[in-house]
Amino acid sequence: MTRSDLLSARTYADVRKQVTEASTLPPHCYTGQDWYDAEVERMWRHSWLLAGRVEEVSKPGDYHCIELLGEPLIMVRAEDDAVRVFSAVCRHRGCLVRTGDGNDKYLSCPYHGWTYGLTGELVSVPGMREARNFRLEDYSLARIRSEIWGGFVFVNFDRDCAPLLDGFGELAERLRPYRFEEMVVTKKFVTSIEANWKLWLENSREGYHAPVVHAKSYQRFYQKGGSQEWRYSGRPGVWEMMSGPNNDGLYLPLQPTLPMIEGLSAEDLETTHFAIYYPHVLINVPPSHLAFHQLFPHGPNATTVVTWFCFPKSTVSLPDFDRKVGAYYEMVETFLPEDKTISEQTQRGLRSSLARAGRFSIHEQPCHSFSNWLLDHVLPPEGGKP
C-alpha cells in the first residue's frame, strides 16, 4: 500500500458510515508499521497521555522512569513538592540518566557523570572546563509538558497543545464526586500482550464479547450472566462513558464487603462506569473504588497494559481491608488472561493475507466512535498533504 492510499479518506469510507452499516478498521491499521508510525506522528505525540499516578513519586527526591512511544521519560518530585516530567536522555552523549525507580538529591548520568538537579537543570559537568561557548543552562534535561488531575499525571509531547482540561474538563467534572486524588494505589497488574494497543482498548470498551470470551467466568461470578443493559453518554470525539448496573460491571462482588464512596448520587451508587478519554485513558469506576488501564504501545504488534486499583484512604485504613479486598481483585485476575488470549488470537488473525475489514455490531458503538476519532486524527484534512 502506498502512503497516499494509506492516508486516503477513500480507503476508510466504509468505516465512516453509521454503525449499523459501517465496516471495522482494515487489518493494516492493527498490523502495519507504516500506519503505526502515522498514528505516532499525527495523533499520539499531540494528545494528552496517561503517564502514571503521583504516588509513584510520593516524596521529594523520588523518581520513576517509563518509556512511552519509545521515549524514555523520568517523573520526578523535587524539593518544592512539584511533580515534573523530563526526557531521561542525558544531554551529553544520550545515555539514560536513570532507569527504574529510586530516590536521590540529583540525577547523575552513569556514563560521564553529568549531573542534573531535580528540576532538570544541569548543575555539574566534570571535564568540561576547556569547552568554549558552553553554558550549563543550554543543556538542561528536555522537559515534557505535564499536568495533574485527580492524582493522575498526564503528559503531552506537543508544547503548543491546549491545556488538559480544555478537553478533559467535562469528564473530570462528571467524575469529581469520586475524589480520585484522595485515593491510593493498592494493586497493579502488568500484562504484556502480543497485540496492537487498539485491540485492548476496543475490547475494554464493549460488552459484546463478554458472554463469549468470559462465559465460564460469568458462570463463576454472576449466576445470571450479563444483561447488556448499557447506557451511553459523553462528548463525541473527546470522551465517552458506558454505564451499567453494578452486577454487570465486573468490578464489584455480588455482595460487596467494602464501603461505597461517600457523597455519590443514588444513580452512581447503583452503577459502574467505563469511561474513555481519547486516545487511551481507560477509567473503570464502580461506586467503591477506581480501576484503570495504562497502555504502553511498542510498535504495531505489542503492548504493555498496566491495570491499577485505587481505593479511598479511609477504606484502605480499615482493619480488615487486606482480607476483604481479594474478592475485588479476583475477577480482574480472571478476566485479564482471557482478554490477553483473545487479543493475541485476533492480532494473529489480522496478520493473515486473507484478513479483511469486518462489520460492527450495534453493541460496539464505542468501538465505532473510536475508529472514526482515530481517522479524524491520523488522516490529513481534505486536500491536505498525506
C-alpha positions in Angstrom: 0.0 0.0 0.0 1.4 3.4 -1.0 1.4 6.2 1.6 -1.2 8.1 -0.4 -3.5 5.1 -0.2 -2.7 4.5 3.5 -3.8 8.1 4.3 -6.6 8.4 1.8 -10.1 9.0 3.0 -11.4 6.7 0.3 -9.6 3.7 1.9 -11.8 4.2 5.0 -15.1 5.3 3.5 -17.0 2.3 4.9 -15.8 3.0 8.5 -17.4 6.4 8.2 -20.9 5.0 7.7 -23.5 4.7 10.5 -22.6 1.9 12.9 -25.4 -0.4 11.5 -23.8 -0.1 8.1 -20.1 0.5 8.9 -17.1 -1.7 8.5 -14.3 -2.1 11.0 -10.9 -0.6 10.5 -8.9 -2.6 7.9 -6.3 -5.1 9.2 -3.3 -2.9 8.3 -4.4 -0.4 11.0 -3.6 -3.0 13.5 -0.6 -4.7 11.9 1.2 -2.2 9.7 4.3 -0.4 10.8 3.5 2.4 8.4 0.1 3.0 10.0 1.5 2.8 13.5 4.2 5.4 12.6 1.4 7.7 11.2 -0.5 7.3 14.5 2.5 8.3 16.5 3.4 11.2 14.2 -0.1 12.6 13.8 -2.0 11.6 16.9 -0.1 10.2 19.8 2.5 13.0 20.0 -0.2 15.6 20.0 -2.5 14.0 22.6 -2.6 14.1 26.4 -1.3 10.7 27.5 -1.6 8.9 30.9 1.9 8.6 32.3 1.1 7.4 35.9 0.0 8.3 39.4 1.6 10.9 41.7 2.0 8.2 44.3 4.8 6.8 42.2 6.9 9.8 43.3 5.4 10.4 46.7 8.2 12.3 48.4 10.9 14.8 47.3 13.8 13.1 45.5 11.6 10.2 44.2 11.9 9.4 40.5 10.0 6.9 38.3 11.1 6.0 34.8 8.8 4.9 32.0 9.0 4.5 28.2 6.2 6.0 26.2 6.1 5.8 22.4 9.8 4.8 22.5 10.7 7.9 24.6 12.5 7.3 27.9 10.9 9.6 30.4 11.5 10.3 34.1 8.9 11.6 36.5 10.5 13.5 39.5 9.2 15.1 42.6 11.5 18.0 43.5 12.1 19.7 46.9 9.4 22.2 46.1 7.0 19.2 46.1 6.1 19.7 42.4 6.0 16.7 40.1 7.7 17.2 36.7 8.4 15.0 33.7 11.6 15.1 31.7 13.3 13.2 29.0 15.6 10.7 30.7 18.2 11.2 28.0 21.5 12.9 29.1 22.3 16.0 27.1 26.0 14.9 26.7 26.0 11.6 24.8 22.5 10.4 25.1 22.8 7.8 27.9 19.8 7.4 30.2 20.4 9.3 33.4 18.2 6.9 35.4 16.2 3.7 34.9 13.6 2.2 37.2 12.6 3.9 40.5 14.5 5.5 43.3 15.3 8.5 45.4 18.2 10.9 45.1 19.2 14.5 45.5 20.5 14.7 42.0 20.2 12.8 38.7 23.7 11.9 37.7 24.4 10.2 34.4 26.1 6.9 34.9 28.3 7.3 31.7 30.3 10.5 32.3 28.9 12.0 35.4 26.9 14.9 34.0 24.6 15.8 36.9 21.2 17.4 36.9 19.0 18.9 39.6 15.6 17.6 40.4 14.1 20.5 38.4 16.1 19.4 35.3 18.9 22.0 35.3 22.5 20.8 34.6 24.5 21.6 37.7 27.8 19.7 37.3 29.9 18.7 34.2 33.3 17.1 35.0 35.9 17.6 32.3 34.3 20.5 30.5 36.4 23.4 31.7 38.1 23.7 28.4 34.9 23.7 26.3 34.3 27.0 24.6 30.9 28.7 24.4 29.4 26.1 26.7 26.7 27.2 29.2 25.1 24.9 31.7 21.7 26.5 31.2 21.8 25.4 27.5 21.9 21.7 28.4 19.1 21.1 30.9 17.1 17.9 30.6 14.3 18.3 28.0 11.1 19.0 29.9 7.9 17.3 28.8 4.7 19.2 29.2 2.7 17.6 32.1 -0.5 18.3 34.1 -2.0 16.6 37.1 -5.7 15.9 37.7 -7.2 13.5 40.3 -3.8 12.1 41.2 -3.1 11.2 37.5 -0.1 12.5 35.7 -0.7 13.4 32.1 2.0 14.3 29.5 1.9 15.8 26.0 4.9 15.9 23.6 3.3 18.9 21.8 4.4 22.1 23.6 1.7 24.0 21.9 -1.2 21.8 22.9 -4.3 23.1 24.6 -4.5 22.6 28.4 -5.6 19.2 29.6 -8.9 20.4 31.0 -9.9 22.1 27.7 -10.9 18.6 26.5 -10.9 16.5 29.7 -12.8 19.1 31.8 -16.3 17.8 31.2 -15.4 14.3 32.1 -13.3 15.5 35.0 -16.4 17.3 36.4 -18.6 14.3 35.9 -16.1 12.1 37.9 -15.3 14.8 40.5 -17.6 13.3 43.3 -15.3 10.2 43.3 -12.4 12.3 44.6 -9.7 10.2 42.8 -7.0 12.5 44.2 -7.8 11.2 47.7 -7.3 7.5 46.7 -4.2 5.4 47.0 -2.9 2.6 44.8 -3.4 -0.8 46.3 -2.6 -3.2 43.4 -1.1 -3.2 39.9 -1.3 -5.9 37.3 1.2 -5.8 34.4 0.1 -7.6 31.2 2.3 -7.9 28.1 0.3 -8.7 25.0 1.5 -9.5 21.5 -1.2 -7.4 20.0 -2.0 -3.9 18.9 -2.9 -1.4 21.6 -6.3 -0.7 19.8 -7.4 -4.3 20.3 -7.1 -4.0 24.1 -8.8 -0.6 24.1 -11.7 -1.8 21.9 -12.1 -5.0 24.0 -12.3 -2.9 27.2 -15.0 -0.6 25.9 -17.6 -3.1 24.6 -19.5 -5.8 26.4 -20.4 -7.7 23.2 -17.6 -10.1 23.7 -18.1 -10.8 27.4 -20.7 -13.6 27.3 -18.5 -15.5 24.9 -14.9 -14.7 26.0 -15.8 -14.7 29.7 -18.5 -17.3 29.6 -17.0 -19.6 32.3 -16.0 -16.6 34.4 -19.6 -15.2 34.1 -20.9 -18.5 35.4 -18.4 -18.3 38.3 -19.0 -14.7 39.4 -22.5 -14.0 38.0 -25.0 -16.7 38.1 -27.4 -14.9 35.8 -24.8 -13.7 33.4 -24.6 -10.2 31.9 -27.7 -8.3 30.7 -26.0 -5.8 28.3 -28.0 -3.0 29.9 -25.6 -0.3 28.9 -26.2 3.4 28.8 -24.0 5.7 26.7 -23.0 9.3 27.4 -20.2 11.7 26.6 -18.9 14.3 24.1 -18.3 12.9 20.7 -14.7 13.0 19.7 -13.4 13.8 23.2 -14.8 11.3 25.7 -17.4 8.6 26.1 -18.8 6.7 29.0 -20.6 3.3 29.0 -22.6 2.7 32.2 -24.3 -0.4 33.5 -25.7 -1.9 36.7 -23.1 -2.9 39.2 -23.8 -6.6 38.8 -22.8 -6.3 35.2 -19.8 -4.1 35.9 -17.3 -6.8 36.6 -15.6 -4.7 39.2 -17.8 -5.4 42.3 -18.6 -8.7 44.0 -22.2 -9.6 44.1 -22.2 -8.9 47.8 -19.7 -6.0 48.3 -17.9 -6.0 51.6 -16.1 -2.7 51.3 -17.8 0.6 51.8 -19.1 2.8 48.9 -17.6 6.2 48.3 -19.3 8.8 50.4 -21.2 11.6 48.7 -22.1 9.7 45.5 -25.5 10.2 43.9 -28.1 7.4 44.1 -27.5 6.7 40.4 -23.8 6.4 40.8 -24.2 4.1 43.8 -26.0 1.6 41.6 -23.8 2.0 38.5 -20.3 1.1 37.2 -19.0 3.5 34.6 -16.5 2.7 31.9 -15.0 5.9 30.6 -12.5 6.6 27.8 -10.8 9.9 27.2 -9.2 9.7 23.8 -6.8 8.3 22.8 -6.1 5.8 25.6 -7.2 6.9 29.1 -9.4 4.0 30.2 -11.1 4.6 33.6 -13.4 2.0 35.2 -15.4 3.4 38.1 -17.6 1.3 40.4 -19.0 3.1 43.4 -16.4 1.8 45.8 -13.0 2.4 44.1 -11.2 3.1 40.9 -9.6 0.8 38.3 -7.9 1.9 35.2 -5.7 0.7 32.3 -2.5 2.3 31.3 -1.4 1.4 27.7 2.2 1.4 26.5 2.4 0.6 22.8 5.6 -1.0 21.5 5.0 -0.8 17.8 2.0 -2.2 15.9 2.2 -5.7 17.4 3.0 -5.4 21.1 1.5 -3.5 24.1 2.1 -3.4 27.8 -1.1 -3.0 29.8 -0.8 -1.8 33.4 -4.1 -2.3 35.3 -4.4 -0.3 38.5 -6.7 -0.5 41.6 -7.1 2.5 43.8 -9.3 2.8 46.9 -10.1 5.7 49.2 -7.6 6.1 52.1 -10.5 5.6 54.6 -11.2 2.2 53.0 -7.6 1.1 52.9 -7.2 2.0 56.6 -10.0 -0.4 57.7 -8.5 -3.2 59.8 -9.9 -6.0 57.6 -9.2 -4.3 54.2 -6.5 -6.8 53.2 -8.8 -9.7 53.9 -11.8 -8.3 52.0 -10.1 -6.7 49.0 -9.1 -10.0 47.5 -12.6 -10.5 46.2 -12.3 -7.2 44.2 -9.1 -8.3 42.6 -10.2 -11.9 41.9 -12.5 -11.0 39.0 -9.9 -8.9 37.2 -7.2 -11.6 37.8 -9.5 -14.0 36.0 -10.5 -11.7 33.1 -7.1 -10.3 32.3 -5.7 -13.6 31.0 -8.8 -14.2 29.0 -8.6 -10.7 27.3 -4.9 -11.2 26.7 -5.6 -14.5 24.9 -8.4 -13.2 22.7 -6.5 -10.1 21.8 -3.4 -12.1 20.7 -5.6 -14.5 18.7 -7.2 -11.5 17.0 -3.8 -10.0 16.2 -2.6 -13.2 14.6 -5.7 -13.4 12.6 -5.4 -9.8 11.4 -1.9 -10.6 10.1 -3.3 -13.2 7.7 -3.1 -12.3 4.0 -6.8 -13.2 3.8 -7.9 -10.9 6.6 -10.4 -8.1 5.6 -12.4 -5.5 7.4 -15.4 -6.8 9.2 -18.7 -5.3 10.3 -19.7 -3.5 13.6 -22.4 -4.8 15.8 -24.7 -2.2 17.4 -23.2 -3.3 20.7 -19.8 -2.0 19.5 -20.9 1.6 19.2 -17.9 2.8 21.4 -15.5 1.0 19.1 -17.1 2.6 16.0 -16.9 6.0 17.6 -13.2 5.4 18.5 -12.4 4.2 15.0 -13.8 7.4 13.5 -12.0 9.6 16.0 -8.7 7.8 15.1 -9.3 8.5 11.4 -10.1 12.1 12.2 -6.7 12.5 13.9 -4.5 10.4 11.6 -5.8 11.1 8.1 -4.8 14.5 6.7 -7.6 17.1 6.3 -9.3 17.1 3.0 -6.9 18.4 0.4 -4.0 18.2 2.9 -0.7 16.6 2.4 -0.5 12.8 3.1 
